[in-house]
Amino acid sequence: MELETGHISTNGHMDDNGNMGENGHMSPSEPKAVDDEALTEPGSAGQEAEPATPGVPETDSEQTQEQEQEQDFGPPALSPSQLKLYDDCPKKWKFRYLEKLPDPPGLAAVIGTFAHSVLEALMNLPPEQRTQDIAQAIAGQKFDEISRDKDFQRLNLGKPAIARFKWRAWDSITKLWTIEDPQQVEVIDVEVKLTTKVSGVPFVGYIDRLDNSPQGLVINDYKSGKPNHPGPNSDPNQRHLEDSHVFQVMLYAAAVTEESSDMPAKVRVLYLGELNGQIAEEVTPAKLEDVQAKLVETWGRISDSRISQTFEAKPSILCGWCAFLAHCQEGMETVIQFNETGKLKDSAPAMKLKQILFNRGAGSATLDSA
Protein backbone atom coordinates (compact mmCIF):
# COMPACT_ATOMS: atom_id res chain seq x y z
CA MET A 1 0.00 0.00 0.00
CA GLU A 2 1.42 3.36 -1.01
CA LEU A 3 0.98 6.10 1.57
CA GLU A 4 1.67 9.68 0.66
CA THR A 5 1.17 12.47 3.17
CA GLY A 6 1.46 16.20 3.29
CA HIS A 7 2.77 18.25 6.20
CA ILE A 8 2.09 21.99 6.47
CA SER A 9 2.66 24.52 9.19
CA THR A 10 2.32 28.28 9.26
CA ASN A 11 2.62 31.40 11.37
CA GLY A 12 0.89 34.76 11.35
CA HIS A 13 -2.67 36.10 11.57
CA MET A 14 -5.46 37.04 9.23
CA ASP A 15 -6.51 40.68 9.28
CA ASP A 16 -9.97 42.08 8.51
CA ASN A 17 -9.41 41.61 4.79
CA GLY A 18 -8.09 38.07 5.02
CA ASN A 19 -4.45 39.16 4.67
CA MET A 20 -1.51 38.03 6.75
CA GLY A 21 -0.31 40.41 9.43
CA GLU A 22 1.13 40.65 12.92
CA ASN A 23 -1.97 41.36 15.01
CA GLY A 24 -5.02 40.79 12.81
CA HIS A 25 -7.72 38.49 14.20
CA MET A 26 -11.05 37.27 12.98
CA SER A 27 -13.67 36.39 15.55
CA PRO A 28 -14.61 32.70 15.27
CA SER A 29 -18.28 33.39 15.92
CA GLU A 30 -18.64 36.60 13.90
CA PRO A 31 -15.85 37.08 11.36
CA LYS A 32 -14.84 40.71 10.98
CA ALA A 33 -13.88 40.08 7.38
CA VAL A 34 -17.56 40.22 6.47
CA ASP A 35 -19.34 43.54 6.02
CA ASP A 36 -23.11 44.11 6.14
CA GLU A 37 -23.51 43.69 2.40
CA ALA A 38 -21.58 40.44 2.39
CA LEU A 39 -23.74 39.01 5.17
CA THR A 40 -26.84 39.13 3.00
CA GLU A 41 -28.12 35.91 1.55
CA PRO A 42 -26.39 34.46 -1.52
CA GLY A 43 -27.83 35.95 -4.65
CA SER A 44 -28.31 39.45 -3.19
CA ALA A 45 -27.10 42.51 -5.04
CA GLY A 46 -23.38 42.48 -5.61
CA GLN A 47 -23.06 38.82 -4.72
CA GLU A 48 -21.87 35.97 -6.82
CA ALA A 49 -23.12 32.79 -5.20
CA GLU A 50 -23.88 29.17 -5.85
CA PRO A 51 -27.19 27.80 -4.60
CA ALA A 52 -27.22 25.29 -1.81
CA THR A 53 -29.52 22.69 -3.29
CA PRO A 54 -30.49 19.57 -1.34
CA GLY A 55 -29.41 16.44 -3.15
CA VAL A 56 -26.96 18.17 -5.47
CA PRO A 57 -23.58 16.44 -5.13
CA GLU A 58 -20.60 18.57 -4.20
CA THR A 59 -17.13 17.98 -5.51
CA ASP A 60 -15.01 16.68 -2.62
CA SER A 61 -11.29 16.98 -2.11
CA GLU A 62 -10.74 13.41 -3.28
CA GLN A 63 -12.27 14.17 -6.69
CA THR A 64 -10.21 17.34 -7.01
CA GLN A 65 -7.00 15.48 -6.19
CA GLU A 66 -7.64 12.54 -8.46
CA GLN A 67 -8.14 14.75 -11.53
CA GLU A 68 -4.38 15.06 -11.86
CA GLN A 69 -3.85 11.30 -11.45
CA GLU A 70 -5.75 10.18 -14.55
CA GLN A 71 -4.12 9.02 -17.76
CA ASP A 72 -5.34 9.40 -21.31
CA PHE A 73 -7.18 6.07 -21.30
CA GLY A 74 -9.20 6.97 -18.20
CA PRO A 75 -8.76 6.45 -14.47
CA PRO A 76 -6.16 3.73 -13.71
CA ALA A 77 -7.86 2.94 -10.39
CA LEU A 78 -11.30 3.27 -8.88
CA SER A 79 -11.98 5.77 -6.11
CA PRO A 80 -15.14 6.14 -4.00
CA SER A 81 -16.12 9.32 -5.84
CA GLN A 82 -15.75 7.58 -9.21
CA LEU A 83 -17.83 4.66 -7.99
CA LYS A 84 -20.60 6.96 -6.75
CA LEU A 85 -20.61 8.95 -9.98
CA TYR A 86 -20.99 5.78 -12.06
CA ASP A 87 -23.84 4.60 -9.84
CA ASP A 88 -25.53 8.00 -10.15
CA CYS A 89 -25.16 8.23 -13.93
CA PRO A 90 -22.86 6.11 -16.10
CA LYS A 91 -23.07 8.64 -18.92
CA LYS A 92 -21.84 11.41 -16.63
CA TRP A 93 -18.98 9.11 -15.58
CA LYS A 94 -18.09 8.72 -19.25
CA PHE A 95 -18.10 12.50 -19.83
CA ARG A 96 -15.98 13.09 -16.73
CA TYR A 97 -13.44 10.27 -16.84
CA LEU A 98 -13.21 9.10 -20.44
CA GLU A 99 -14.02 12.16 -22.53
CA LYS A 100 -12.54 14.42 -19.84
CA LEU A 101 -14.97 17.26 -20.50
CA PRO A 102 -14.43 20.34 -18.33
CA ASP A 103 -16.01 20.05 -14.90
CA PRO A 104 -14.67 22.99 -12.87
CA PRO A 105 -15.59 23.01 -9.18
CA GLY A 106 -18.22 25.50 -8.10
CA LEU A 107 -18.22 27.89 -5.18
CA ALA A 108 -19.26 25.33 -2.55
CA ALA A 109 -16.56 22.89 -3.68
CA VAL A 110 -13.82 25.54 -3.61
CA ILE A 111 -14.90 26.61 -0.12
CA GLY A 112 -14.78 22.97 0.95
CA THR A 113 -11.30 22.49 -0.49
CA PHE A 114 -10.09 25.63 1.33
CA ALA A 115 -11.57 24.51 4.67
CA HIS A 116 -10.05 21.03 4.20
CA SER A 117 -6.60 22.53 3.63
CA VAL A 118 -6.82 24.63 6.80
CA LEU A 119 -7.86 21.66 8.94
CA GLU A 120 -5.20 19.46 7.38
CA ALA A 121 -2.53 21.92 8.43
CA LEU A 122 -4.06 22.50 11.87
CA MET A 123 -4.38 18.81 12.77
CA ASN A 124 -0.82 18.17 11.65
CA LEU A 125 0.42 20.45 14.42
CA PRO A 126 1.19 19.35 18.01
CA PRO A 127 -2.03 19.09 20.08
CA GLU A 128 -1.38 22.22 22.15
CA GLN A 129 -1.21 24.31 18.98
CA ARG A 130 -4.59 23.23 17.61
CA THR A 131 -6.44 26.39 18.62
CA GLN A 132 -8.82 28.68 16.76
CA ASP A 133 -6.24 31.49 16.87
CA ILE A 134 -3.75 29.32 15.02
CA ALA A 135 -6.50 28.17 12.67
CA GLN A 136 -7.03 31.87 11.84
CA ALA A 137 -3.35 32.22 11.04
CA ILE A 138 -3.41 29.17 8.80
CA ALA A 139 -6.54 30.44 7.09
CA GLY A 140 -4.78 33.69 6.26
CA GLN A 141 -1.91 31.92 4.54
CA LYS A 142 -4.19 29.43 2.82
CA PHE A 143 -6.40 32.19 1.46
CA ASP A 144 -3.36 33.87 -0.08
CA GLU A 145 -2.60 30.55 -1.78
CA ILE A 146 -6.12 29.74 -2.97
CA SER A 147 -6.69 33.26 -4.30
CA ARG A 148 -4.00 32.49 -6.89
CA ASP A 149 -5.56 29.15 -7.80
CA LYS A 150 -7.29 28.89 -11.18
CA ASP A 151 -10.42 27.31 -9.69
CA PHE A 152 -10.88 30.25 -7.31
CA GLN A 153 -10.12 32.82 -9.99
CA ARG A 154 -12.61 31.15 -12.33
CA LEU A 155 -15.38 32.01 -9.85
CA ASN A 156 -14.74 35.69 -10.62
CA LEU A 157 -15.90 36.84 -7.19
CA GLY A 158 -16.32 40.51 -6.37
CA LYS A 159 -15.25 42.01 -3.05
CA PRO A 160 -18.54 41.32 -1.20
CA ALA A 161 -18.61 37.74 -2.45
CA ILE A 162 -14.98 37.20 -1.40
CA ALA A 163 -15.95 38.34 2.09
CA ARG A 164 -18.84 35.91 2.00
CA PHE A 165 -16.47 33.16 0.85
CA LYS A 166 -14.28 33.82 3.90
CA TRP A 167 -17.27 33.87 6.23
CA ARG A 168 -18.63 30.55 4.93
CA ALA A 169 -15.19 28.91 5.04
CA TRP A 170 -14.48 30.11 8.58
CA ASP A 171 -17.91 28.96 9.71
CA SER A 172 -17.11 25.48 8.32
CA ILE A 173 -13.69 25.39 9.96
CA THR A 174 -14.98 26.32 13.42
CA LYS A 175 -17.71 23.67 13.23
CA LEU A 176 -14.93 21.17 14.03
CA TRP A 177 -14.86 22.48 17.61
CA THR A 178 -18.55 21.58 18.00
CA ILE A 179 -17.75 18.00 17.00
CA GLU A 180 -14.57 17.38 18.98
CA ASP A 181 -11.75 19.04 20.88
CA PRO A 182 -8.87 19.01 18.37
CA GLN A 183 -6.35 19.16 21.22
CA GLN A 184 -7.60 15.83 22.57
CA VAL A 185 -7.23 13.91 19.31
CA GLU A 186 -4.29 11.56 18.84
CA VAL A 187 -3.52 12.11 15.17
CA ILE A 188 -1.42 9.51 13.38
CA ASP A 189 -1.34 11.30 10.03
CA VAL A 190 -3.27 13.64 7.75
CA GLU A 191 -4.00 13.60 4.02
CA VAL A 192 -3.04 9.96 3.53
CA LYS A 193 -3.12 8.70 -0.05
CA LEU A 194 -4.04 5.04 -0.42
CA THR A 195 -2.93 3.20 -3.54
CA THR A 196 -3.62 -0.52 -3.35
CA LYS A 197 -5.84 -3.34 -4.61
CA VAL A 198 -9.06 -4.20 -2.82
CA SER A 199 -10.38 -7.65 -3.74
CA GLY A 200 -8.32 -7.39 -6.90
CA VAL A 201 -9.71 -3.98 -7.90
CA PRO A 202 -7.15 -1.16 -8.35
CA PHE A 203 -8.12 1.39 -5.72
CA VAL A 204 -7.11 4.94 -4.85
CA GLY A 205 -8.37 7.07 -2.00
CA TYR A 206 -7.45 9.99 0.21
CA ILE A 207 -7.95 9.73 3.97
CA ASP A 208 -8.37 13.18 5.47
CA ARG A 209 -7.19 12.10 8.91
CA LEU A 210 -6.08 8.89 10.56
CA ASP A 211 -6.37 8.82 14.37
CA ASN A 212 -5.50 6.44 17.18
CA SER A 213 -8.01 5.64 19.89
CA PRO A 214 -8.19 3.19 22.81
CA GLN A 215 -10.21 0.90 20.52
CA GLY A 216 -7.78 1.17 17.58
CA LEU A 217 -7.44 3.07 14.32
CA VAL A 218 -10.09 5.65 13.39
CA ILE A 219 -10.54 6.86 9.80
CA ASN A 220 -11.99 10.38 9.48
CA ASP A 221 -13.37 12.16 6.45
CA TYR A 222 -14.44 15.83 6.36
CA LYS A 223 -17.56 16.83 4.43
CA SER A 224 -18.34 20.48 3.87
CA GLY A 225 -22.10 19.89 3.73
CA LYS A 226 -24.64 18.12 5.92
CA PRO A 227 -25.47 14.42 6.41
CA ASN A 228 -27.55 12.60 3.82
CA HIS A 229 -31.18 12.19 4.80
CA PRO A 230 -32.07 8.49 5.03
CA GLY A 231 -34.96 7.37 2.87
CA PRO A 232 -38.21 6.05 4.33
CA ASN A 233 -37.13 2.46 3.70
CA SER A 234 -33.56 2.85 4.89
CA ASP A 235 -32.10 0.16 7.13
CA PRO A 236 -29.75 1.51 9.84
CA ASN A 237 -27.88 -1.79 9.71
CA GLN A 238 -27.13 -1.17 6.01
CA ARG A 239 -25.92 2.42 6.36
CA HIS A 240 -22.44 1.39 5.24
CA LEU A 241 -23.97 0.47 1.87
CA GLU A 242 -26.87 2.94 1.58
CA ASP A 243 -25.12 6.14 2.68
CA SER A 244 -22.46 7.15 0.15
CA HIS A 245 -20.46 9.07 2.75
CA VAL A 246 -20.24 6.11 5.14
CA PHE A 247 -19.59 3.75 2.24
CA GLN A 248 -16.60 5.88 1.23
CA VAL A 249 -14.87 5.72 4.61
CA MET A 250 -15.73 2.05 5.01
CA LEU A 251 -13.97 1.42 1.70
CA TYR A 252 -10.93 3.18 3.11
CA ALA A 253 -11.11 0.82 6.08
CA ALA A 254 -11.27 -2.13 3.69
CA ALA A 255 -8.20 -0.87 1.83
CA VAL A 256 -6.21 -0.39 5.04
CA THR A 257 -7.28 -3.82 6.33
CA GLU A 258 -6.52 -5.72 3.15
CA GLU A 259 -3.06 -4.21 2.82
CA SER A 260 -1.91 -4.05 6.44
CA SER A 261 -4.10 -6.70 8.14
CA ASP A 262 -4.82 -4.05 10.79
CA MET A 263 -8.58 -3.54 10.72
CA PRO A 264 -9.59 -0.04 11.86
CA ALA A 265 -11.96 0.11 14.81
CA LYS A 266 -14.18 2.90 13.55
CA VAL A 267 -14.88 5.25 10.66
CA ARG A 268 -16.24 8.77 11.07
CA VAL A 269 -17.70 11.37 8.72
CA LEU A 270 -17.32 14.87 10.14
CA TYR A 271 -19.82 17.35 8.70
CA LEU A 272 -18.54 20.92 8.68
CA GLY A 273 -21.93 22.22 7.56
CA GLU A 274 -23.74 21.26 10.75
CA LEU A 275 -23.25 21.80 14.49
CA ASN A 276 -22.10 18.58 16.17
CA GLY A 277 -22.36 16.91 12.78
CA GLN A 278 -20.84 13.48 12.61
CA ILE A 279 -21.62 9.88 11.75
CA ALA A 280 -19.56 7.20 13.46
CA GLU A 281 -19.72 3.58 12.36
CA GLU A 282 -18.04 0.54 13.89
CA VAL A 283 -15.91 -1.44 11.45
CA THR A 284 -16.67 -5.16 11.29
CA PRO A 285 -15.51 -7.95 8.95
CA ALA A 286 -19.07 -8.32 7.62
CA LYS A 287 -19.29 -4.64 6.68
CA LEU A 288 -15.92 -4.78 4.95
CA GLU A 289 -17.08 -7.80 2.95
CA ASP A 290 -20.20 -5.87 1.91
CA VAL A 291 -18.36 -2.80 0.62
CA GLN A 292 -15.75 -4.91 -1.14
CA ALA A 293 -18.48 -6.86 -2.92
CA LYS A 294 -20.07 -3.61 -4.10
CA LEU A 295 -16.69 -2.33 -5.27
CA VAL A 296 -16.06 -5.49 -7.31
CA GLU A 297 -19.57 -5.42 -8.78
CA THR A 298 -19.26 -1.77 -9.85
CA TRP A 299 -15.80 -2.31 -11.30
CA GLY A 300 -17.28 -5.13 -13.39
CA ARG A 301 -20.09 -2.92 -14.68
CA ILE A 302 -17.63 -0.16 -15.57
CA SER A 303 -15.49 -2.67 -17.45
CA ASP A 304 -18.54 -3.96 -19.34
CA SER A 305 -19.56 -0.41 -20.25
CA ARG A 306 -16.11 0.39 -21.59
CA ILE A 307 -16.02 -2.78 -23.67
CA SER A 308 -19.49 -2.21 -25.14
CA GLN A 309 -19.15 1.57 -25.20
CA THR A 310 -22.61 1.76 -23.65
CA PHE A 311 -23.09 4.27 -20.87
CA GLU A 312 -26.66 4.66 -19.66
CA ALA A 313 -28.01 8.09 -18.79
CA LYS A 314 -29.99 8.32 -15.53
CA PRO A 315 -31.78 11.65 -15.89
CA SER A 316 -33.33 13.39 -12.89
CA ILE A 317 -33.90 16.90 -11.62
CA LEU A 318 -30.19 16.93 -10.69
CA CYS A 319 -29.46 17.28 -14.40
CA GLY A 320 -30.17 20.96 -13.84
CA TRP A 321 -26.87 21.14 -11.99
CA CYS A 322 -24.83 18.87 -14.28
CA ALA A 323 -21.75 20.39 -15.91
CA PHE A 324 -22.25 18.13 -18.93
CA LEU A 325 -25.90 18.95 -19.60
CA ALA A 326 -25.27 20.58 -22.99
CA HIS A 327 -23.74 17.28 -24.19
CA CYS A 328 -26.60 15.06 -23.04
CA GLN A 329 -29.89 14.82 -24.94
CA GLU A 330 -31.59 12.79 -22.20
CA GLY A 331 -30.57 15.26 -19.53
CA MET A 332 -31.67 18.25 -21.57
CA GLU A 333 -35.09 16.75 -22.26
CA THR A 334 -35.52 16.01 -18.56
CA VAL A 335 -34.54 19.55 -17.55
CA ILE A 336 -37.00 21.00 -20.07
CA GLN A 337 -39.78 18.89 -18.57
CA PHE A 338 -38.99 20.01 -15.03
CA ASN A 339 -38.74 23.60 -16.24
CA GLU A 340 -42.15 23.46 -17.92
CA THR A 341 -43.81 22.20 -14.74
CA GLY A 342 -42.10 24.89 -12.64
CA LYS A 343 -40.08 22.39 -10.62
CA LEU A 344 -36.67 23.62 -11.78
CA LYS A 345 -35.33 26.42 -9.63
CA ASP A 346 -34.32 29.66 -11.32
CA SER A 347 -30.98 29.30 -9.52
CA ALA A 348 -30.18 26.02 -11.32
CA PRO A 349 -27.16 26.47 -13.64
CA ALA A 350 -29.22 24.89 -16.43
CA MET A 351 -31.38 28.01 -16.49
CA LYS A 352 -28.42 29.90 -17.93
CA LEU A 353 -28.48 27.76 -21.04
CA LYS A 354 -29.88 29.57 -24.06
CA GLN A 355 -32.22 26.69 -24.82
CA ILE A 356 -33.96 26.89 -21.45
CA LEU A 357 -34.10 30.67 -21.09
CA PHE A 358 -35.49 31.21 -24.57
CA ASN A 359 -38.06 28.41 -24.36
CA ARG A 360 -39.15 28.66 -20.73
CA GLY A 361 -42.61 27.15 -20.76
CA ALA A 362 -42.67 26.84 -24.55
CA GLY A 363 -41.85 23.14 -24.68
CA SER A 364 -39.74 23.35 -27.85
CA ALA A 365 -36.15 23.48 -26.63
CA THR A 366 -33.65 20.85 -27.83
CA LEU A 367 -29.91 20.49 -27.85
CA ASP A 368 -29.89 21.79 -31.40
CA SER A 369 -31.67 25.04 -30.60
CA ALA A 370 -28.71 26.85 -29.00
LINVENGI-V326813 format. One line per field, one symbol per residue. phi: phi as a letter, one per 20 degrees, with the letter a starting at -180 (. if undefined). A space follows every 50 residues. Layout:
phi=???
//
This chain:
phi=.edccdcccbcocdefdnefaecfccggebgffdegffeffgofgnddbd fedgnefdfeffffffgeefdgeoffbedgffffffffagffgfgfdeel fgbffegfffgffffgfffgfffeeggfeedffffffffffffgfffeff fffffleegfffffgfffffffgffgfeebegfeeeeeacleedcbddln egccbcefbdddbgepfcedcecfddffefffdfdgfdffdeefffggff fgffffffedmdfgebccddeedbflebcdcfecgfffffffffffffgf fffffffeldcfecfbffffdefdgfdcffffffffffffemeeffffgf fefgffffdgnemcfbfeef
//
